[in-house]
Amino acid sequence: MLSALLIDHAPDACAVEEVFVNANPQSTLKLGQARGVVLCAGARAGLDVGEYATRLIKKAVVGVGGAEKVQVHAMVSRLLPGVKIDGPDAADALAVAICHAHHLASARRIP
């Protein structure tokens, strides 16, 4: 399904959050598996895949690496006015995309 979405939408880039250790080992394992699928699908589609630490994403979006989920959601709403954000997971995904866009823009300016 992810491969089909990549074909249908033909993105220019792909980014994921780095693995973090959750209190629940099962959740951490599932997160790692999901990341593996995303990394593989992005690579198979010929995309460069960016990986960012949670603190870096929060710092890029909110300005503080220790920001709360509510703060991330609020800043994503401000940065993307008019976009309907379907919950905290969608806000987190958009924050990863915003962080990646900022890093790509910086990389283009610095030879």
Summary of the structure (lengths in Angstrom):
residues: 111
radius of gyration: 14.4
end to end distance: 36.7
largest distance: 42.4
contacts: 285
relative contact order: 0.14
helix: 62%
strand: 7%
